[in-house]
């Protein structure tokens, strides 16, 4: 029994990290449940720190999504060796960045006050921006830009689709399709879908997510990621819009931030990899 449990853990959890083989149904469900738990833990931490979970909070956290994605690309480019490289593989990198963000926030909160740090949230966001820029510099020192057109293609495709959705939402007075955070969620996932489509269909990359792999296997193309994303996200955003009242707005914003993370992080990673040919 002990050997069976050990083999199960190594097969579904350890090996996908050490060999970077991607996701399987077992670890996908596990990481999703753990991600949900992190949301509630983070909600408690932020409330204890007295930090409002509003649009500004989402904005200052966003640079750290780029930090995580660029660190992941640095691992793809073999800039790190084991065991450090293992910490930069999904999902461990999410936990790493989560703890870094909490530590930085707590430190800045403690240092805030008169004659010290007046706007610690702005400093928190600035640290994320500088960290991301540092990662980019390190990447560009070791890797050359190969396919810059990918960046414009990914932004262009997702931009056109989100523009259509916004116009339709405005015409139909569907405010949940034009609200800024909801638009950010849709944009993040359309960027992810665009990067997957370009990478798999045109540049020979392979998807590592379970559903993504199924779509490619049955259709021979990753273009199905677009209707899949929209078919799931639009109803979810509508339910979030009608299911939360003003007293629960912070929890709603945190859920929207989580949705942005799981869309934008792979989008940035995929795009960076293709641009650099990693």
C-alpha positions as a Markdown table, in Angstrom:
| # | Residue | x | y | z |
|---|---|---|---|---|
| 1 | Unk | 0.0 | 0.0 | 0.0 |
| 2 | Unk | 2.8 | 2.4 | 0.9 |
| 3 | Unk | 4.5 | 1.8 | -2.5 |
| 4 | Unk | 1.2 | 2.3 | -4.3 |
| 5 | Unk | 0.7 | 5.6 | -2.6 |
| 6 | Unk | 4.3 | 6.7 | -3.3 |
| 7 | Unk | 3.9 | 5.7 | -7.0 |
| 8 | Unk | 0.7 | 7.7 | -7.2 |
| 9 | Unk | 2.2 | 10.8 | -5.7 |
| 10 | Unk | 5.3 | 10.6 | -7.9 |
| 11 | Unk | 3.3 | 9.9 | -11.1 |
| 12 | Unk | 0.6 | 12.6 | -10.7 |
| 13 | Unk | 2.4 | 15.3 | -8.6 |
| 14 | Unk | 6.2 | 15.0 | -8.4 |
| 15 | Unk | 7.1 | 13.9 | -11.9 |
| 16 | Unk | 5.0 | 16.6 | -13.7 |
| 17 | Unk | 7.2 | 19.1 | -11.8 |
| 18 | Unk | 10.6 | 17.5 | -12.0 |
| 19 | Unk | 10.2 | 16.5 | -15.6 |
| 20 | Unk | 8.0 | 19.5 | -16.5 |
| 21 | Unk | 5.5 | 17.3 | -18.3 |
| 22 | Unk | 2.5 | 19.5 | -17.6 |
| 23 | Unk | -0.9 | 18.8 | -16.2 |
| 24 | Unk | -3.0 | 15.6 | -15.7 |
| 25 | Unk | -6.6 | 15.3 | -14.5 |
| 26 | Unk | -5.5 | 14.5 | -10.9 |
| 27 | Unk | -3.1 | 17.3 | -10.3 |
| 28 | Unk | -5.3 | 19.8 | -12.2 |
| 29 | Unk | -8.2 | 19.2 | -9.8 |
| 30 | Unk | -5.8 | 19.3 | -6.8 |
| 31 | Unk | -4.2 | 22.6 | -7.8 |
| 32 | Unk | -7.6 | 24.1 | -8.5 |
| 33 | Unk | -8.8 | 23.2 | -5.0 |
| 34 | Unk | -5.6 | 24.6 | -3.5 |
| 35 | Unk | -5.9 | 27.8 | -5.5 |
| 36 | Unk | -9.4 | 28.2 | -4.2 |
| 37 | Unk | -8.1 | 27.8 | -0.6 |
| 38 | Unk | -5.4 | 30.4 | -1.2 |
| 39 | Unk | -8.1 | 32.9 | -2.2 |
| 40 | Unk | -9.8 | 32.6 | 1.2 |
| 41 | Unk | -6.5 | 32.6 | 3.1 |
| 42 | Unk | -5.5 | 35.8 | 1.2 |
| 43 | Unk | -8.9 | 37.4 | 1.9 |
| 44 | Unk | -8.3 | 36.8 | 5.7 |
| 45 | Unk | -4.7 | 38.2 | 5.5 |
| 46 | Unk | -5.7 | 41.3 | 3.6 |
| 47 | Unk | -8.6 | 42.1 | 5.9 |
| 48 | Unk | -6.2 | 41.7 | 8.9 |
| 49 | Unk | -3.8 | 44.1 | 7.3 |
| 50 | Unk | -6.6 | 46.5 | 6.6 |
| 51 | Unk | -6.0 | 46.5 | 2.8 |
| 52 | Unk | -9.0 | 47.2 | 0.6 |
| 53 | Unk | -9.5 | 44.7 | -2.2 |
| 54 | Unk | -10.5 | 47.2 | -4.9 |
| 55 | Unk | -9.6 | 48.0 | -8.4 |
| 56 | Unk | -6.4 | 49.7 | -7.3 |
| 57 | Unk | -5.3 | 46.6 | -5.4 |
| 58 | Unk | -5.8 | 44.5 | -8.6 |
| 59 | Unk | -3.8 | 47.0 | -10.5 |
| 60 | Unk | -0.8 | 47.0 | -8.2 |
| 61 | Unk | -0.8 | 43.2 | -7.9 |
| 62 | Unk | -0.9 | 42.8 | -11.7 |
| 63 | Unk | 2.9 | 43.4 | -12.2 |
| 64 | Unk | 3.6 | 40.3 | -10.1 |
| 65 | Unk | 1.7 | 38.2 | -12.7 |
| 66 | Unk | 4.3 | 39.3 | -15.2 |
| 67 | Unk | 7.0 | 38.6 | -12.7 |
| 68 | Unk | 5.8 | 35.0 | -12.3 |
| 69 | Unk | 5.4 | 34.5 | -16.1 |
| 70 | Unk | 8.9 | 35.9 | -16.8 |
| 71 | Unk | 10.4 | 33.7 | -14.1 |
| 72 | Unk | 8.7 | 30.7 | -15.7 |
| 73 | Unk | 10.3 | 31.6 | -19.1 |
| 74 | Unk | 13.7 | 32.0 | -17.4 |
| 75 | Unk | 13.2 | 28.4 | -16.3 |
| 76 | Unk | 12.2 | 27.4 | -19.8 |
| 77 | Unk | 15.4 | 29.0 | -21.1 |
| 78 | Unk | 17.5 | 26.9 | -18.6 |
| 79 | Unk | 18.7 | 29.9 | -16.7 |
| 80 | Unk | 18.3 | 28.0 | -13.4 |
| 81 | Unk | 19.3 | 24.6 | -12.3 |
| 82 | Unk | 17.6 | 22.1 | -10.0 |
| 83 | Unk | 16.4 | 22.4 | -7.3 |
| 84 | Unk | 15.8 | 26.1 | -7.9 |
| 85 | Unk | 14.3 | 25.4 | -11.3 |
| 86 | Unk | 11.6 | 23.2 | -9.7 |
| 87 | Unk | 10.3 | 26.1 | -7.7 |
| 88 | Unk | 9.7 | 28.0 | -11.0 |
| 89 | Unk | 7.5 | 25.3 | -12.5 |
| 90 | Unk | 3.7 | 25.5 | -12.2 |
| 91 | Unk | 2.1 | 25.3 | -9.6 |
| 92 | Unk | 5.0 | 25.9 | -7.3 |
| 93 | Unk | 5.8 | 29.2 | -8.8 |
| 94 | Unk | 2.3 | 30.5 | -7.9 |
| 95 | Unk | 3.0 | 29.6 | -4.3 |
| 96 | Unk | 6.4 | 31.2 | -4.4 |
| 97 | Unk | 5.0 | 34.5 | -5.8 |
| 98 | Unk | 2.1 | 34.4 | -3.4 |
| 99 | Unk | 4.4 | 34.2 | -0.4 |
| 100 | Unk | 6.7 | 36.9 | -1.9 |
| 101 | Unk | 3.8 | 39.2 | -2.4 |
| 102 | Unk | 2.4 | 38.7 | 1.1 |
| 103 | Unk | 5.9 | 39.2 | 2.6 |
| 104 | Unk | 6.4 | 42.4 | 0.7 |
| 105 | Unk | 3.0 | 43.7 | 1.5 |
| 106 | Unk | 3.4 | 43.0 | 5.2 |
| 107 | Unk | 6.8 | 44.7 | 5.3 |
| 108 | Unk | 5.5 | 47.8 | 3.5 |
| 109 | Unk | 2.4 | 47.9 | 5.7 |
| 110 | Unk | 4.6 | 47.9 | 8.8 |
| 111 | Unk | 6.9 | 50.6 | 7.4 |
| 112 | Unk | 4.0 | 52.8 | 6.3 |
| 113 | Unk | 3.0 | 55.9 | 8.3 |
| 114 | Unk | 3.9 | 59.6 | 8.7 |
| 115 | Unk | 7.4 | 60.5 | 7.7 |
| 116 | Unk | 7.9 | 56.9 | 6.3 |
| 117 | Unk | 6.1 | 55.3 | 3.4 |
| 118 | Unk | 3.0 | 57.3 | 2.6 |
| 119 | Unk | 1.6 | 55.2 | -0.2 |
| 120 | Unk | 2.8 | 51.7 | 0.4 |
| 121 | Unk | 0.5 | 50.2 | -2.2 |
| 122 | Unk | 2.1 | 52.3 | -4.9 |
| 123 | Unk | 5.5 | 51.2 | -3.7 |
| 124 | Unk | 4.3 | 47.6 | -3.8 |
| 125 | Unk | 3.2 | 48.0 | -7.4 |
| 126 | Unk | 6.5 | 49.7 | -8.3 |
| 127 | Unk | 8.5 | 46.9 | -6.8 |
| 128 | Unk | 6.6 | 44.4 | -9.0 |
| 129 | Unk | 7.3 | 46.6 | -12.1 |
| 130 | Unk | 11.0 | 46.8 | -11.4 |
| 131 | Unk | 11.2 | 43.1 | -10.7 |
| 132 | Unk | 9.6 | 42.3 | -14.0 |
| 133 | Unk | 11.9 | 44.7 | -15.9 |
| 134 | Unk | 14.9 | 43.0 | -14.2 |
| 135 | Unk | 13.7 | 39.6 | -15.4 |
| 136 | Unk | 13.2 | 40.9 | -18.9 |
| 137 | Unk | 16.8 | 42.3 | -18.9 |
| 138 | Unk | 18.2 | 39.0 | -17.8 |
| 139 | Unk | 16.2 | 37.2 | -20.4 |
| 140 | Unk | 17.3 | 39.5 | -23.2 |
| 141 | Unk | 20.9 | 39.2 | -22.1 |
| 142 | Unk | 20.7 | 35.4 | -22.7 |
| 143 | Unk | 18.1 | 35.0 | -25.4 |
| 144 | Unk | 17.6 | 36.9 | -28.7 |
| 145 | Unk | 14.3 | 38.1 | -30.0 |
| 146 | Unk | 13.2 | 35.7 | -32.7 |
| 147 | Unk | 9.6 | 36.2 | -33.6 |
| 148 | Unk | 8.5 | 39.7 | -32.5 |
| 149 | Unk | 5.4 | 39.5 | -34.8 |
| 150 | Unk | 3.9 | 37.0 | -32.2 |
| 151 | Unk | 3.5 | 39.8 | -29.7 |
| 152 | Unk | 1.5 | 41.9 | -32.1 |
| 153 | Unk | -0.5 | 39.0 | -33.3 |
| 154 | Unk | -1.5 | 37.9 | -29.8 |
| 155 | Unk | -2.5 | 41.4 | -28.8 |
| 156 | Unk | -4.2 | 42.1 | -32.1 |
| 157 | Unk | -6.4 | 38.9 | -32.2 |
| 158 | Unk | -7.5 | 39.2 | -28.5 |
| 159 | Unk | -7.9 | 43.0 | -28.9 |
| 160 | Unk | -10.3 | 42.6 | -31.8 |
| 161 | Unk | -12.4 | 40.0 | -30.0 |
| 162 | Unk | -12.6 | 42.0 | -26.8 |
| 163 | Unk | -13.6 | 45.1 | -28.7 |
| 164 | Unk | -16.5 | 43.2 | -30.3 |
| 165 | Unk | -17.6 | 41.8 | -26.9 |
| 166 | Unk | -17.5 | 45.3 | -25.4 |
| 167 | Unk | -19.5 | 46.9 | -28.2 |
| 168 | Unk | -22.1 | 44.1 | -28.1 |
| 169 | Unk | -22.3 | 44.5 | -24.3 |
| 170 | Unk | -22.8 | 48.2 | -24.6 |
| 171 | Unk | -25.5 | 47.8 | -27.2 |
| 172 | Unk | -27.4 | 45.3 | -25.2 |
| 173 | Unk | -26.8 | 47.2 | -21.9 |
| 174 | Unk | -25.1 | 44.2 | -20.5 |
| 175 | Unk | -23.0 | 46.0 | -17.9 |
| 176 | Unk | -21.2 | 42.9 | -16.8 |
| 177 | Unk | -19.5 | 42.8 | -20.2 |
| 178 | Unk | -18.3 | 46.4 | -20.0 |
| 179 | Unk | -17.3 | 46.6 | -16.3 |
| 180 | Unk | -13.5 | 47.2 | -16.2 |
| 181 | Unk | -12.5 | 44.2 | -14.0 |
| 182 | Unk | -14.7 | 41.8 | -16.0 |
| 183 | Unk | -13.1 | 43.2 | -19.3 |
| 184 | Unk | -9.7 | 42.5 | -17.7 |
| 185 | Unk | -10.7 | 38.9 | -17.0 |
| 186 | Unk | -11.9 | 38.4 | -20.6 |
| 187 | Unk | -8.8 | 40.1 | -22.0 |
| 188 | Unk | -6.4 | 38.0 | -20.0 |
| 189 | Unk | -8.0 | 34.7 | -21.1 |
| 190 | Unk | -8.3 | 35.9 | -24.8 |
| 191 | Unk | -4.6 | 36.7 | -24.7 |
| 192 | Unk | -4.1 | 33.1 | -23.3 |
| 193 | Unk | -6.2 | 31.6 | -26.1 |
| 194 | Unk | -4.5 | 33.7 | -28.8 |
| 195 | Unk | -1.0 | 32.7 | -27.6 |
| 196 | Unk | -2.0 | 29.0 | -27.5 |
| 197 | Unk | -3.6 | 29.2 | -30.9 |
| 198 | Unk | -0.5 | 30.9 | -32.5 |
| 199 | Unk | 2.0 | 28.6 | -30.7 |
| 200 | Unk | 0.3 | 25.3 | -31.4 |
| 201 | Unk | -1.1 | 25.9 | -34.8 |
| 202 | Unk | 1.8 | 27.9 | -36.4 |
| 203 | Unk | 5.0 | 27.4 | -34.4 |
| 204 | Unk | 4.8 | 23.8 | -33.3 |
| 205 | Unk | 4.4 | 24.2 | -29.6 |
| 206 | Unk | 2.4 | 21.7 | -27.5 |
| 207 | Unk | -0.2 | 22.5 | -24.9 |
| 208 | Unk | 0.3 | 21.2 | -21.4 |
| 209 | Unk | -3.2 | 21.7 | -20.0 |
| 210 | Unk | -5.6 | 18.8 | -20.0 |
| 211 | Unk | -8.5 | 20.5 | -21.7 |
| 212 | Unk | -6.3 | 22.3 | -24.2 |
| 213 | Unk | -4.7 | 18.9 | -25.1 |
| 214 | Unk | -8.1 | 17.4 | -25.6 |
| 215 | Unk | -9.2 | 20.2 | -28.0 |
| 216 | Unk | -6.1 | 19.9 | -30.1 |
| 217 | Unk | -6.4 | 16.1 | -30.2 |
| 218 | Unk | -10.0 | 16.0 | -31.4 |
| 219 | Unk | -9.9 | 19.1 | -33.7 |
| 220 | Unk | -6.3 | 19.3 | -34.7 |
| 221 | Unk | -6.2 | 23.0 | -33.8 |
| 222 | Unk | -6.1 | 25.2 | -30.7 |
| 223 | Unk | -8.7 | 27.7 | -32.2 |
| 224 | Unk | -11.3 | 25.9 | -30.1 |
| 225 | Unk | -9.8 | 27.7 | -27.0 |
| 226 | Unk | -11.6 | 30.9 | -28.0 |
| 227 | Unk | -15.2 | 29.5 | -27.8 |
| 228 | Unk | -14.3 | 27.4 | -24.8 |
| 229 | Unk | -12.9 | 30.4 | -22.9 |
| 230 | Unk | -15.8 | 32.6 | -23.8 |
| 231 | Unk | -18.4 | 29.9 | -23.2 |
| 232 | Unk | -17.2 | 29.4 | -19.7 |
| 233 | Unk | -16.2 | 32.9 | -18.7 |
| 234 | Unk | -19.2 | 34.9 | -19.9 |
| 235 | Unk | -21.7 | 32.9 | -17.8 |
| 236 | Unk | -19.3 | 32.9 | -14.8 |
| 237 | Unk | -18.9 | 36.7 | -15.0 |
| 238 | Unk | -22.7 | 37.1 | -15.2 |
| 239 | Unk | -23.2 | 34.8 | -12.2 |
| 240 | Unk | -20.6 | 36.8 | -10.2 |
| 241 | Unk | -22.3 | 40.0 | -11.2 |
| 242 | Unk | -25.7 | 38.9 | -9.9 |
| 243 | Unk | -24.5 | 36.7 | -7.1 |
| 244 | Unk | -22.5 | 39.2 | -5.0 |
| 245 | Unk | -23.9 | 42.3 | -3.3 |
| 246 | Unk | -21.9 | 45.4 | -2.2 |
| 247 | Unk | -21.1 | 43.8 | 1.2 |
| 248 | Unk | -19.3 | 41.0 | -0.7 |
| 249 | Unk | -17.5 | 43.2 | -3.2 |
| 250 | Unk | -14.0 | 42.5 | -1.9 |
| 251 | Unk | -14.5 | 38.7 | -2.2 |
| 252 | Unk | -15.8 | 39.2 | -5.7 |
| 253 | Unk | -12.8 | 41.4 | -6.6 |
| 254 | Unk | -10.5 | 38.7 | -5.3 |
| 255 | Unk | -12.2 | 36.0 | -7.4 |
| 256 | Unk | -11.9 | 38.3 | -10.4 |
| 257 | Unk | -8.2 | 38.8 | -9.6 |
| 258 | Unk | -7.7 | 35.0 | -9.4 |
| 259 | Unk | -9.4 | 34.6 | -12.8 |
| 260 | Unk | -7.0 | 37.3 | -14.3 |
| 261 | Unk | -4.0 | 35.4 | -12.8 |
| 262 | Unk | -4.9 | 32.0 | -14.4 |
| 263 | Unk | -5.5 | 33.7 | -17.7 |
| 264 | Unk | -2.7 | 36.3 | -17.9 |
| 265 | Unk | 0.1 | 34.3 | -16.4 |
| 266 | Unk | 0.1 | 31.6 | -19.2 |
| 267 | Unk | -0.6 | 34.2 | -21.8 |
| 268 | Unk | 2.5 | 36.2 | -20.9 |
| 269 | Unk | 4.6 | 33.1 | -20.5 |
| 270 | Unk | 3.5 | 31.7 | -23.9 |
| 271 | Unk | 4.0 | 35.0 | -25.7 |
| 272 | Unk | 7.5 | 35.6 | -24.2 |
| 273 | Unk | 8.6 | 32.1 | -25.1 |
| 274 | Unk | 7.5 | 32.5 | -28.7 |
| 275 | Unk | 9.0 | 35.9 | -29.1 |
| 276 | Unk | 12.3 | 34.6 | -27.8 |
| 277 | Unk | 12.1 | 31.2 | -29.5 |
| 278 | Unk | 12.5 | 29.4 | -26.2 |
